[in-house]
Amino acid sequence: MKKIKITQVKSAIDRPERQKLTLQALGLNKLNSSKEVEATPQILGMVTKVSHLIKVEELA
């Protein structure tokens, strides 16, 4: 399975609770924190919901 690296680049302050919970579920809790995760359909759906707050990189 392909892996992706997700980095939070914008703050979750003044965002809806649902977006804050999505960031938590992705394992991001601070600005500039990164996480490497498998690119499953569930993860990609969460990435789509908070794409304006994160940066996504594909890993080889």
JONORQUI-V436339 format. One line per field, one symbol per residue. psi: psi as a letter, one per 20 degrees, with the letter a starting at -180 (. if undefined). Layout:
psi=???
This chain:
psi=qqqqppppiqqjpkqqhhhghggghijpiqpjqqpprqmrhgghghghhkhiirppppq.
